[in-house]
């Protein structure tokens, strides 16, 4: 079953590229912060936005950036909520890859 969610497909492809290419260091914090803000505004019609899964993967793959966003933006309700979601990485990885297959996204990591 192929899903027609072009906005979600685009943002998940961007996430894959960032996970692969953007280093886990201080100068990457603004880029990931902007990504999270944009991702949370993504509109979907057929599926629920995979917020917990994306954040679990970011927490595992970019631990420095994740912790920095969690600490620096704890006063912001949106960032506070999404950085305190506790989901098993392997479950999140499986669910997100299942969704990406339905969106016809080629697995990168």
Backbone as XML, in Angstrom:
<?xml version="1.0"?>
<chain id="A" units="angstrom">
  <residue number="1" name="UNK">
    <atom name="N" x="0.829" y="-1.186" z="0.000"/>
    <atom name="CA" x="0.000" y="0.000" z="0.000"/>
    <atom name="C" x="0.876" y="1.252" z="0.000"/>
  </residue>
  <residue number="2" name="UNK">
    <atom name="N" x="0.757" y="2.038" z="-1.032"/>
    <atom name="CA" x="1.536" y="3.265" z="-1.144"/>
    <atom name="C" x="0.729" y="4.430" z="-0.598"/>
  </residue>
  <residue number="3" name="UNK">
    <atom name="N" x="1.366" y="5.235" z="0.247"/>
    <atom name="CA" x="0.709" y="6.409" z="0.820"/>
    <atom name="C" x="0.988" y="7.643" z="-0.018"/>
  </residue>
  <residue number="4" name="UNK">
    <atom name="N" x="0.022" y="8.504" z="-0.098"/>
    <atom name="CA" x="0.178" y="9.780" z="-0.801"/>
    <atom name="C" x="0.296" y="10.888" z="0.243"/>
  </residue>
  <residue number="5" name="UNK">
    <atom name="N" x="1.501" y="11.064" z="0.726"/>
    <atom name="CA" x="1.792" y="12.088" z="1.732"/>
    <atom name="C" x="3.065" y="12.830" z="1.299"/>
  </residue>
  <residue number="6" name="UNK">
    <atom name="N" x="2.976" y="13.685" z="0.274"/>
    <atom name="CA" x="4.176" y="14.318" z="-0.262"/>
    <atom name="C" x="4.943" y="15.182" z="0.744"/>
  </residue>
  <residue number="7" name="UNK">
    <atom name="N" x="4.231" y="15.902" z="1.586"/>
    <atom name="CA" x="4.906" y="16.766" z="2.567"/>
    <atom name="C" x="5.667" y="15.919" z="3.597"/>
  </residue>
  <residue number="8" name="UNK">
    <atom name="N" x="5.050" y="14.847" z="4.054"/>
    <atom name="CA" x="5.700" y="13.947" z="5.005"/>
    <atom name="C" x="6.897" y="13.254" z="4.362"/>
  </residue>
  <residue number="9" name="UNK">
    <atom name="N" x="6.739" y="12.827" z="3.127"/>
    <atom name="CA" x="7.838" y="12.164" z="2.411"/>
    <atom name="C" x="9.046" y="13.098" z="2.310"/>
  </residue>
  <residue number="10" name="UNK">
    <atom name="N" x="8.806" y="14.329" z="1.946"/>
    <atom name="CA" x="9.886" y="15.305" z="1.801"/>
    <atom name="C" x="10.612" y="15.544" z="3.123"/>
  </residue>
  <residue number="11" name="UNK">
    <atom name="N" x="9.864" y="15.727" z="4.200"/>
    <atom name="CA" x="10.489" y="16.026" z="5.488"/>
    <atom name="C" x="11.232" y="14.815" z="6.044"/>
  </residue>
  <residue number="12" name="UNK">
    <atom name="N" x="10.728" y="13.605" z="5.802"/>
    <atom name="CA" x="11.439" y="12.407" z="6.266"/>
    <atom name="C" x="12.715" y="12.170" z="5.455"/>
  </residue>
  <residue number="13" name="UNK">
    <atom name="N" x="12.697" y="12.518" z="4.187"/>
    <atom name="CA" x="13.921" y="12.428" z="3.384"/>
    <atom name="C" x="14.960" y="13.433" z="3.891"/>
  </residue>
  <residue number="14" name="UNK">
    <atom name="N" x="14.498" y="14.609" z="4.258"/>
    <atom name="CA" x="15.404" y="15.609" z="4.827"/>
    <atom name="C" x="15.983" y="15.088" z="6.140"/>
  </residue>
  <residue number="15" name="UNK">
    <atom name="N" x="15.156" y="14.467" z="6.970"/>
    <atom name="CA" x="15.622" y="13.904" z="8.235"/>
    <atom name="C" x="16.700" y="12.846" z="7.993"/>
  </residue>
  <residue number="16" name="UNK">
    <atom name="N" x="16.464" y="11.960" z="7.049"/>
    <atom name="CA" x="17.468" y="10.939" z="6.705"/>
    <atom name="C" x="18.797" y="11.598" z="6.325"/>
  </residue>
  <residue number="17" name="UNK">
    <atom name="N" x="18.726" y="12.603" z="5.479"/>
    <atom name="CA" x="19.944" y="13.292" z="5.041"/>
    <atom name="C" x="20.656" y="13.955" z="6.215"/>
  </residue>
  <residue number="18" name="UNK">
    <atom name="N" x="19.903" y="14.576" z="7.106"/>
    <atom name="CA" x="20.510" y="15.229" z="8.264"/>
    <atom name="C" x="21.160" y="14.207" z="9.193"/>
  </residue>
  <residue number="19" name="UNK">
    <atom name="N" x="20.493" y="13.091" z="9.418"/>
    <atom name="CA" x="21.051" y="12.052" z="10.290"/>
    <atom name="C" x="22.374" y="11.544" z="9.706"/>
  </residue>
  <residue number="20" name="UNK">
    <atom name="N" x="22.428" y="11.415" z="8.404"/>
    <atom name="CA" x="23.631" y="10.888" z="7.747"/>
    <atom name="C" x="24.750" y="11.930" z="7.612"/>
  </residue>
  <residue number="21" name="UNK">
    <atom name="N" x="24.392" y="13.187" z="7.379"/>
    <atom name="CA" x="25.386" y="14.165" z="6.965"/>
    <atom name="C" x="25.724" y="15.247" z="7.982"/>
  </residue>
  <residue number="22" name="UNK">
    <atom name="N" x="24.802" y="15.600" z="8.847"/>
    <atom name="CA" x="25.036" y="16.702" z="9.785"/>
    <atom name="C" x="25.703" y="16.149" z="11.043"/>
  </residue>
  <residue number="23" name="UNK">
    <atom name="N" x="26.831" y="16.727" z="11.434"/>
    <atom name="CA" x="27.554" y="16.201" z="12.600"/>
    <atom name="C" x="26.812" y="16.445" z="13.922"/>
  </residue>
  <residue number="24" name="UNK">
    <atom name="N" x="27.102" y="15.609" z="14.886"/>
    <atom name="CA" x="26.508" y="15.704" z="16.218"/>
    <atom name="C" x="27.379" y="16.637" z="17.066"/>
  </residue>
  <residue number="25" name="UNK">
    <atom name="N" x="27.237" y="17.929" z="16.805"/>
    <atom name="CA" x="28.056" y="18.913" z="17.504"/>
    <atom name="C" x="27.288" y="20.217" z="17.674"/>
  </residue>
  <residue number="26" name="UNK">
    <atom name="N" x="27.877" y="21.105" z="18.457"/>
    <atom name="CA" x="27.210" y="22.347" z="18.851"/>
    <atom name="C" x="26.700" y="23.163" z="17.661"/>
  </residue>
  <residue number="27" name="UNK">
    <atom name="N" x="27.490" y="23.274" z="16.618"/>
    <atom name="CA" x="27.081" y="24.114" z="15.486"/>
    <atom name="C" x="25.884" y="23.548" z="14.716"/>
  </residue>
  <residue number="28" name="UNK">
    <atom name="N" x="25.510" y="22.295" z="14.994"/>
    <atom name="CA" x="24.368" y="21.668" z="14.318"/>
    <atom name="C" x="23.037" y="21.896" z="15.045"/>
  </residue>
  <residue number="29" name="UNK">
    <atom name="N" x="23.102" y="22.427" z="16.241"/>
    <atom name="CA" x="21.888" y="22.608" z="17.047"/>
    <atom name="C" x="20.834" y="23.450" z="16.324"/>
  </residue>
  <residue number="30" name="UNK">
    <atom name="N" x="21.168" y="24.626" z="15.785"/>
    <atom name="CA" x="20.132" y="25.423" z="15.101"/>
    <atom name="C" x="19.468" y="24.692" z="13.928"/>
  </residue>
  <residue number="31" name="UNK">
    <atom name="N" x="20.254" y="23.915" z="13.191"/>
    <atom name="CA" x="19.713" y="23.191" z="12.043"/>
    <atom name="C" x="18.683" y="22.147" z="12.498"/>
  </residue>
  <residue number="32" name="UNK">
    <atom name="N" x="18.998" y="21.404" z="13.560"/>
    <atom name="CA" x="18.055" y="20.413" z="14.065"/>
    <atom name="C" x="16.855" y="21.067" z="14.744"/>
  </residue>
  <residue number="33" name="UNK">
    <atom name="N" x="17.085" y="22.186" z="15.419"/>
    <atom name="CA" x="15.970" y="22.903" z="16.039"/>
    <atom name="C" x="14.981" y="23.352" z="14.959"/>
  </residue>
  <residue number="34" name="UNK">
    <atom name="N" x="15.507" y="23.897" z="13.871"/>
    <atom name="CA" x="14.653" y="24.332" z="12.766"/>
    <atom name="C" x="13.932" y="23.138" z="12.137"/>
  </residue>
  <residue number="35" name="UNK">
    <atom name="N" x="14.642" y="22.028" z="11.994"/>
    <atom name="CA" x="14.010" y="20.830" z="11.442"/>
    <atom name="C" x="12.823" y="20.402" z="12.306"/>
  </residue>
  <residue number="36" name="UNK">
    <atom name="N" x="13.015" y="20.344" z="13.620"/>
    <atom name="CA" x="11.931" y="19.914" z="14.521"/>
    <atom name="C" x="10.729" y="20.841" z="14.378"/>
  </residue>
  <residue number="37" name="UNK">
    <atom name="N" x="10.969" y="22.145" z="14.344"/>
    <atom name="CA" x="9.872" y="23.110" z="14.187"/>
    <atom name="C" x="9.112" y="22.880" z="12.882"/>
  </residue>
  <residue number="38" name="UNK">
    <atom name="N" x="9.847" y="22.692" z="11.810"/>
    <atom name="CA" x="9.226" y="22.449" z="10.505"/>
    <atom name="C" x="8.492" y="21.110" z="10.491"/>
  </residue>
  <residue number="39" name="UNK">
    <atom name="N" x="9.133" y="20.091" z="11.027"/>
    <atom name="CA" x="8.539" y="18.753" z="11.073"/>
    <atom name="C" x="7.203" y="18.767" z="11.817"/>
  </residue>
  <residue number="40" name="UNK">
    <atom name="N" x="7.137" y="19.464" z="12.929"/>
    <atom name="CA" x="5.912" y="19.496" z="13.720"/>
    <atom name="C" x="4.769" y="20.236" z="13.026"/>
  </residue>
  <residue number="41" name="UNK">
    <atom name="N" x="5.096" y="21.033" z="12.019"/>
    <atom name="CA" x="4.058" y="21.724" z="11.241"/>
    <atom name="C" x="3.656" y="20.956" z="9.979"/>
  </residue>
  <residue number="42" name="UNK">
    <atom name="N" x="4.258" y="19.799" z="9.776"/>
    <atom name="CA" x="3.971" y="18.994" z="8.591"/>
    <atom name="C" x="2.527" y="18.502" z="8.628"/>
  </residue>
  <residue number="43" name="UNK">
    <atom name="N" x="1.841" y="18.676" z="7.530"/>
    <atom name="CA" x="0.443" y="18.244" z="7.416"/>
    <atom name="C" x="0.384" y="16.838" z="6.822"/>
  </residue>
  <residue number="44" name="UNK">
    <atom name="N" x="-0.439" y="15.988" z="7.426"/>
    <atom name="CA" x="-0.670" y="14.641" z="6.898"/>
    <atom name="C" x="-2.166" y="14.408" z="6.796"/>
  </residue>
  <residue number="45" name="UNK">
    <atom name="N" x="-2.544" y="13.500" z="5.889"/>
    <atom name="CA" x="-3.957" y="13.184" z="5.692"/>
    <atom name="C" x="-4.286" y="11.749" z="6.079"/>
  </residue>
  <residue number="46" name="UNK">
    <atom name="N" x="-3.357" y="10.830" z="5.806"/>
    <atom name="CA" x="-3.642" y="9.406" z="5.977"/>
    <atom name="C" x="-2.971" y="8.778" z="7.189"/>
  </residue>
  <residue number="47" name="UNK">
    <atom name="N" x="-1.945" y="9.399" z="7.707"/>
    <atom name="CA" x="-1.189" y="8.828" z="8.829"/>
    <atom name="C" x="-0.946" y="9.888" z="9.902"/>
  </residue>
  <residue number="48" name="UNK">
    <atom name="N" x="-0.644" y="9.414" z="11.086"/>
    <atom name="CA" x="-0.275" y="10.304" z="12.180"/>
    <atom name="C" x="1.198" y="10.671" z="12.028"/>
  </residue>
  <residue number="49" name="UNK">
    <atom name="N" x="1.519" y="11.900" z="12.277"/>
    <atom name="CA" x="2.896" y="12.354" z="12.199"/>
    <atom name="C" x="3.752" y="11.552" z="13.190"/>
  </residue>
  <residue number="50" name="UNK">
    <atom name="N" x="4.836" y="10.925" z="12.726"/>
    <atom name="CA" x="5.625" y="10.041" z="13.588"/>
    <atom name="C" x="6.608" y="10.792" z="14.500"/>
  </residue>
  <residue number="51" name="UNK">
    <atom name="N" x="6.093" y="11.664" z="15.316"/>
    <atom name="CA" x="6.919" y="12.519" z="16.171"/>
    <atom name="C" x="7.785" y="11.683" z="17.116"/>
  </residue>
  <residue number="52" name="UNK">
    <atom name="N" x="7.168" y="10.753" z="17.826"/>
    <atom name="CA" x="7.906" y="9.951" z="18.806"/>
    <atom name="C" x="9.027" y="9.154" z="18.140"/>
  </residue>
  <residue number="53" name="UNK">
    <atom name="N" x="8.753" y="8.610" z="16.979"/>
    <atom name="CA" x="9.758" y="7.795" z="16.281"/>
    <atom name="C" x="10.931" y="8.639" z="15.793"/>
  </residue>
  <residue number="54" name="UNK">
    <atom name="N" x="10.647" y="9.786" z="15.224"/>
    <atom name="CA" x="11.712" y="10.677" z="14.749"/>
    <atom name="C" x="12.569" y="11.141" z="15.923"/>
  </residue>
  <residue number="55" name="UNK">
    <atom name="N" x="11.932" y="11.491" z="17.032"/>
    <atom name="CA" x="12.695" y="11.972" z="18.189"/>
    <atom name="C" x="13.526" y="10.846" z="18.813"/>
  </residue>
  <residue number="56" name="UNK">
    <atom name="N" x="13.005" y="9.627" z="18.831"/>
    <atom name="CA" x="13.774" y="8.488" z="19.369"/>
    <atom name="C" x="15.023" y="8.240" z="18.526"/>
  </residue>
  <residue number="57" name="UNK">
    <atom name="N" x="14.887" y="8.364" z="17.218"/>
    <atom name="CA" x="16.037" y="8.160" z="16.329"/>
    <atom name="C" x="17.043" y="9.302" z="16.494"/>
  </residue>
  <residue number="58" name="UNK">
    <atom name="N" x="16.548" y="10.508" z="16.602"/>
    <atom name="CA" x="17.435" y="11.642" z="16.807"/>
    <atom name="C" x="18.186" y="11.504" z="18.141"/>
  </residue>
  <residue number="59" name="UNK">
    <atom name="N" x="17.493" y="11.068" z="19.168"/>
    <atom name="CA" x="18.115" y="10.885" z="20.490"/>
    <atom name="C" x="19.261" y="9.870" z="20.423"/>
  </residue>
  <residue number="60" name="UNK">
    <atom name="N" x="19.077" y="8.811" z="19.661"/>
    <atom name="CA" x="20.090" y="7.752" z="19.550"/>
    <atom name="C" x="21.235" y="8.145" z="18.606"/>
  </residue>
  <residue number="61" name="UNK">
    <atom name="N" x="20.880" y="8.730" z="17.465"/>
    <atom name="CA" x="21.880" y="9.026" z="16.433"/>
    <atom name="C" x="22.617" y="10.357" z="16.640"/>
  </residue>
  <residue number="62" name="UNK">
    <atom name="N" x="21.971" y="11.304" z="17.303"/>
    <atom name="CA" x="22.559" y="12.630" z="17.548"/>
    <atom name="C" x="22.393" y="12.990" z="19.029"/>
  </residue>
  <residue number="63" name="UNK">
    <atom name="N" x="23.021" y="12.232" z="19.925"/>
    <atom name="CA" x="22.794" y="12.431" z="21.358"/>
    <atom name="C" x="23.210" y="13.806" z="21.888"/>
  </residue>
  <residue number="64" name="UNK">
    <atom name="N" x="24.301" y="14.363" z="21.364"/>
    <atom name="CA" x="24.729" y="15.680" z="21.837"/>
    <atom name="C" x="23.713" y="16.750" z="21.456"/>
  </residue>
  <residue number="65" name="UNK">
    <atom name="N" x="23.324" y="16.763" z="20.189"/>
    <atom name="CA" x="22.371" y="17.758" z="19.699"/>
    <atom name="C" x="21.029" y="17.600" z="20.421"/>
  </residue>
  <residue number="66" name="UNK">
    <atom name="N" x="20.589" y="16.361" z="20.570"/>
    <atom name="CA" x="19.316" y="16.101" z="21.243"/>
    <atom name="C" x="19.352" y="16.641" z="22.671"/>
  </residue>
  <residue number="67" name="UNK">
    <atom name="N" x="20.407" y="16.322" z="23.419"/>
    <atom name="CA" x="20.519" y="16.774" z="24.812"/>
    <atom name="C" x="20.606" y="18.296" z="24.891"/>
  </residue>
  <residue number="68" name="UNK">
    <atom name="N" x="21.323" y="18.898" z="23.955"/>
    <atom name="CA" x="21.447" y="20.350" z="23.950"/>
    <atom name="C" x="20.100" y="21.023" z="23.693"/>
  </residue>
  <residue number="69" name="UNK">
    <atom name="N" x="19.342" y="20.507" z="22.740"/>
    <atom name="CA" x="18.013" y="21.066" z="22.464"/>
    <atom name="C" x="17.115" y="20.875" z="23.679"/>
  </residue>
  <residue number="70" name="UNK">
    <atom name="N" x="17.187" y="19.705" z="24.276"/>
    <atom name="CA" x="16.372" y="19.407" z="25.467"/>
    <atom name="C" x="16.677" y="20.400" z="26.589"/>
  </residue>
  <residue number="71" name="UNK">
    <atom name="N" x="17.953" y="20.703" z="26.796"/>
    <atom name="CA" x="18.355" y="21.609" z="27.880"/>
    <atom name="C" x="18.150" y="23.077" z="27.531"/>
  </residue>
  <residue number="72" name="UNK">
    <atom name="N" x="18.592" y="23.489" z="26.348"/>
    <atom name="CA" x="18.542" y="24.902" z="25.977"/>
    <atom name="C" x="17.132" y="25.420" z="25.730"/>
  </residue>
  <residue number="73" name="UNK">
    <atom name="N" x="16.248" y="24.541" z="25.307"/>
    <atom name="CA" x="14.896" y="24.986" z="24.959"/>
    <atom name="C" x="13.834" y="24.376" z="25.876"/>
  </residue>
  <residue number="74" name="UNK">
    <atom name="N" x="14.227" y="24.026" z="27.097"/>
    <atom name="CA" x="13.278" y="23.420" z="28.039"/>
    <atom name="C" x="12.152" y="24.384" z="28.417"/>
  </residue>
  <residue number="75" name="UNK">
    <atom name="N" x="12.388" y="25.680" z="28.286"/>
    <atom name="CA" x="11.353" y="26.683" z="28.569"/>
    <atom name="C" x="10.275" y="26.725" z="27.484"/>
  </residue>
  <residue number="76" name="UNK">
    <atom name="N" x="10.563" y="26.177" z="26.330"/>
    <atom name="CA" x="9.612" y="26.147" z="25.215"/>
    <atom name="C" x="8.789" y="24.861" z="25.324"/>
  </residue>
  <residue number="77" name="UNK">
    <atom name="N" x="7.494" y="24.994" z="25.483"/>
    <atom name="CA" x="6.625" y="23.836" z="25.699"/>
    <atom name="C" x="6.764" y="22.805" z="24.585"/>
  </residue>
  <residue number="78" name="UNK">
    <atom name="N" x="6.788" y="23.265" z="23.346"/>
    <atom name="CA" x="6.870" y="22.351" z="22.210"/>
    <atom name="C" x="8.145" y="21.494" z="22.290"/>
  </residue>
  <residue number="79" name="UNK">
    <atom name="N" x="9.290" y="22.136" z="22.490"/>
    <atom name="CA" x="10.545" y="21.389" z="22.562"/>
    <atom name="C" x="10.628" y="20.550" z="23.834"/>
  </residue>
  <residue number="80" name="UNK">
    <atom name="N" x="10.079" y="21.063" z="24.903"/>
    <atom name="CA" x="10.080" y="20.307" z="26.152"/>
    <atom name="C" x="9.292" y="19.004" z="25.996"/>
  </residue>
  <residue number="81" name="UNK">
    <atom name="N" x="8.146" y="19.071" z="25.372"/>
    <atom name="CA" x="7.314" y="17.873" z="25.186"/>
    <atom name="C" x="7.998" y="16.866" z="24.265"/>
  </residue>
  <residue number="82" name="UNK">
    <atom name="N" x="8.445" y="17.297" z="23.099"/>
    <atom name="CA" x="8.990" y="16.330" z="22.132"/>
    <atom name="C" x="10.330" y="15.739" z="22.556"/>
  </residue>
  <residue number="83" name="UNK">
    <atom name="N" x="11.083" y="16.441" z="23.396"/>
    <atom name="CA" x="12.360" y="15.883" z="23.847"/>
    <atom name="C" x="12.213" y="15.027" z="25.101"/>
  </residue>
  <residue number="84" name="UNK">
    <atom name="N" x="11.011" y="14.935" z="25.626"/>
    <atom name="CA" x="10.773" y="14.078" z="26.798"/>
    <atom name="C" x="9.912" y="12.863" z="26.465"/>
  </residue>
  <residue number="85" name="UNK">
    <atom name="N" x="9.657" y="12.632" z="25.197"/>
    <atom name="CA" x="8.950" y="11.426" z="24.776"/>
    <atom name="C" x="9.920" y="10.259" z="24.905"/>
  </residue>
  <residue number="86" name="UNK">
    <atom name="N" x="9.504" y="9.205" z="25.566"/>
    <atom name="CA" x="10.390" y="8.064" z="25.790"/>
    <atom name="C" x="9.876" y="6.858" z="24.998"/>
  </residue>
  <residue number="87" name="UNK">
    <atom name="N" x="10.551" y="6.561" z="23.894"/>
    <atom name="CA" x="10.167" y="5.455" z="23.016"/>
    <atom name="C" x="11.408" y="4.611" z="22.748"/>
  </residue>
  <residue number="88" name="UNK">
    <atom name="N" x="11.243" y="3.315" z="22.715"/>
    <atom name="CA" x="12.347" y="2.415" z="22.418"/>
    <atom name="C" x="12.871" y="2.682" z="21.004"/>
  </residue>
  <residue number="89" name="UNK">
    <atom name="N" x="14.179" y="2.844" z="20.886"/>
    <atom name="CA" x="14.801" y="3.161" z="19.601"/>
    <atom name="C" x="14.489" y="2.114" z="18.534"/>
  </residue>
  <residue number="90" name="UNK">
    <atom name="N" x="14.613" y="0.841" z="18.868"/>
    <atom name="CA" x="14.434" y="-0.218" z="17.868"/>
    <atom name="C" x="12.987" y="-0.301" z="17.387"/>
  </residue>
  <residue number="91" name="UNK">
    <atom name="N" x="12.048" y="-0.081" z="18.295"/>
    <atom name="CA" x="10.632" y="-0.047" z="17.887"/>
    <atom name="C" x="10.377" y="1.158" z="16.976"/>
  </residue>
  <residue number="92" name="UNK">
    <atom name="N" x="10.930" y="2.298" z="17.360"/>
    <atom name="CA" x="10.765" y="3.516" z="16.566"/>
    <atom name="C" x="11.384" y="3.349" z="15.184"/>
  </residue>
  <residue number="93" name="UNK">
    <atom name="N" x="12.573" y="2.766" z="15.145"/>
    <atom name="CA" x="13.282" y="2.537" z="13.890"/>
    <atom name="C" x="12.446" y="1.653" z="12.959"/>
  </residue>
  <residue number="94" name="UNK">
    <atom name="N" x="11.882" y="0.583" z="13.512"/>
    <atom name="CA" x="11.063" y="-0.335" z="12.713"/>
    <atom name="C" x="9.804" y="0.370" z="12.186"/>
  </residue>
  <residue number="95" name="UNK">
    <atom name="N" x="9.114" y="1.074" z="13.067"/>
    <atom name="CA" x="7.881" y="1.772" z="12.644"/>
    <atom name="C" x="8.179" y="2.828" z="11.584"/>
  </residue>
  <residue number="96" name="UNK">
    <atom name="N" x="9.252" y="3.584" z="11.789"/>
    <atom name="CA" x="9.576" y="4.632" z="10.829"/>
    <atom name="C" x="9.983" y="4.037" z="9.483"/>
  </residue>
  <residue number="97" name="UNK">
    <atom name="N" x="10.728" y="2.953" z="9.507"/>
    <atom name="CA" x="11.098" y="2.313" z="8.245"/>
    <atom name="C" x="9.894" y="1.702" z="7.536"/>
  </residue>
  <residue number="98" name="UNK">
    <atom name="N" x="8.957" y="1.156" z="8.289"/>
    <atom name="CA" x="7.715" y="0.654" z="7.682"/>
    <atom name="C" x="6.969" y="1.800" z="6.999"/>
  </residue>
  <residue number="99" name="UNK">
    <atom name="N" x="6.892" y="2.930" z="7.669"/>
    <atom name="CA" x="6.222" y="4.098" z="7.099"/>
    <atom name="C" x="6.968" y="4.585" z="5.857"/>
  </residue>
  <residue number="100" name="UNK">
    <atom name="N" x="8.293" y="4.629" z="5.926"/>
    <atom name="CA" x="9.069" y="5.095" z="4.773"/>
    <atom name="C" x="8.902" y="4.165" z="3.574"/>
  </residue>
  <residue number="101" name="UNK">
    <atom name="N" x="8.769" y="2.882" z="3.821"/>
    <atom name="CA" x="8.507" y="1.952" z="2.710"/>
    <atom name="C" x="7.182" y="2.287" z="2.044"/>
  </residue>
  <residue number="102" name="UNK">
    <atom name="N" x="6.165" y="2.575" z="2.839"/>
    <atom name="CA" x="4.851" y="2.927" z="2.292"/>
    <atom name="C" x="4.889" y="4.246" z="1.534"/>
  </residue>
  <residue number="103" name="UNK">
    <atom name="N" x="5.847" y="5.099" z="1.900"/>
    <atom name="CA" x="6.011" y="6.379" z="1.204"/>
    <atom name="C" x="7.009" y="6.276" z="0.045"/>
  </residue>
  <residue number="104" name="UNK">
    <atom name="N" x="7.539" y="5.070" z="-0.175"/>
    <atom name="CA" x="8.527" y="4.816" z="-1.239"/>
    <atom name="C" x="9.817" y="5.601" z="-1.025"/>
  </residue>
  <residue number="105" name="UNK">
    <atom name="N" x="10.276" y="5.639" z="0.217"/>
    <atom name="CA" x="11.545" y="6.274" z="0.552"/>
    <atom name="C" x="12.564" y="5.153" z="0.714"/>
  </residue>
  <residue number="106" name="UNK">
    <atom name="N" x="13.698" y="5.317" z="0.081"/>
    <atom name="CA" x="14.762" y="4.332" z="0.178"/>
    <atom name="C" x="15.494" y="4.515" z="1.508"/>
  </residue>
  <residue number="107" name="UNK">
    <atom name="N" x="15.645" y="3.421" z="2.218"/>
    <atom name="CA" x="16.303" y="3.426" z="3.526"/>
    <atom name="C" x="17.764" y="3.854" z="3.379"/>
  </residue>
  <residue number="108" name="UNK">
    <atom name="N" x="18.209" y="4.772" z="4.260"/>
    <atom name="CA" x="19.577" y="5.283" z="4.169"/>
    <atom name="C" x="20.448" y="4.918" z="5.350"/>
  </residue>
  <residue number="109" name="UNK">
    <atom name="N" x="19.888" y="4.689" z="6.493"/>
    <atom name="CA" x="20.721" y="4.367" z="7.674"/>
    <atom name="C" x="20.214" y="3.156" z="8.391"/>
  </residue>
</chain>
